[in-house]
Amino acid sequence: MDRKRLIITSVVVAVLIALVALQIHSWRKFDWGLFGGSLQELNWWYILWAVALVHIADGLRGLRWAIFLRPARETSAASLLPAQYIGFAALALLGRPGEIVRPYVIAKKTELSLASQLAVWTVERIFDISAVTVIVALDLLLSRSLATFTDTQYSVMRALGGALVLIAGILLAFAIVVWKNGGQIADWLNRRLAKRSPHAAHTIAARIRIFSSGLHTIHDVGSFLALAGLSLIIWLLIACSYYVVLQAYADPSINTMTFVYAIILMAFSVAGGVLQLPVVGGGSQLLTINALYWLFNTPQELATSCGIMLWLVTFVSVLPLGLIFARLEHVSLRKVSRQSHREEEQIEARL
């Protein structure tokens, strides 16, 4: 593990330990019987249905990636499906170091450069962030059911909705500016930051150039609309999987929660996903559990059970299919992760 990844992992571990310590301190009594009973009473057909929704959403990412590739290479969405599941399996097993396995596998599959697929991956993330932001913002701003919260909670959530709309607007404006003037922006940032930290300046400039290159894969308005529409569908399917998991619980404190609440839980989970460790996850479960407990007044045992189940369904459930595809495609996740990061560093050095 290189120094940068070691530092990042150390910071994530330290933050997660602090969060877990605070959680344990705040919950001095925990009824393990209630926790176990909630799992025994689960409707597992609902859980399987939620897993299927997540797999469909991941499959649609293959179609979205094929649209990104149209200017450079005509390829079918079906040929890109294995890479989607392999990539998400790598992310679940390896944490953040597994993130670029997906663009690496696609680059090898399509015989395109890793730099071009990193560019696609970067723009894909912008579409994902924007889609989640739009869905959550509309959920918070338009839903009347949120009025059942206290005045303070309701005001905070409406303000959050407004902030998310602002974020989406800023992201769109930033993308347009980088699309038009990516090279000039990268050069300007490199000159301004080089005196303080030459390495950081070069890395930031390289990533701006990669992002700009990725934006130019959107070759017409039709492609943009298709990409935006698919992104919204992908994240609505994921929100549906959250709702189905809530319906799988027998306890009314969970199964009476509406689709509106499921979207809010998804937002907390996505935000917590920034703090992610291999296999065990971390931030996603903690933020989801706390949202259930503090915001929706769910008993701590049920909140813990549901938070873990949501993480297993939406994040870990891809592992079996991903590992099967990795076997069929003769892909070693750890080997590919190491190789992809070496090539990424070489790309950044050249840019």
C-alpha angles and dihedrals in degrees: 000000000000123000096258094052091045091054092047092048091048091052092048092049091049093050093047092049089052092049093048091048091052090047093052091046092052093048106054094160122048124176105215090183091061090045092052093042092056089057093046091053094050118126097233092192087065090049091052090049090052090050090051090053091052091049091050090051091050090048091054088058087069090057090047092050090050089057090052089053097051096099092052106027136007106227136155124249089232092061090055096048097089091054091055094055093039090052095050091045088054090050091051094047101037103027118216094348087067095057098096095044088093097056089041093054091046091050091054092044095051096034090237126133121274088232091061092049093046086055090053091046091052093051090044089059090053090053090049094049091046093048093051090045093052094046094047094042093052089045092054098040101043107030115104094192090074088070088080088076122088117279091254094050092045093050092048093050093048089050088050089053091053091048091052091052088052091050091051090051092049091049091051092048091047092050092051092049093048091046090056101036108016096134094048092047091050092050092047093050091046091055094045097047101034095086093055100038118357094187094050091045092052092046094050092046091049092051091049089053091048091050092048090050090051092051090057090062086075095085103175145010092260091057092048092051091047091050092047092047093048091048091054091047092049093053095041088055089051090049088051089053089054090051093048091052089053089052090052091070120091095210114094092219086073109022093054091060111113132228087260090063092045089059091052090051089050090054091053091048093050091049091049091048088078086077102058133154127192114276095342098061108197122184096047094058094042096052092044092049092049092048090053092046103040103026102034097029094234115164110263094244093052092043090054093047093048095044092053092045092051090052092048093049100043100034113018101035091080091066099089095049092040093052091047091053091045088055093048092046092044092239123156106204097206093044092048091047092054093044094047092052092049091052091045090055090049091051092051090049091054097047 
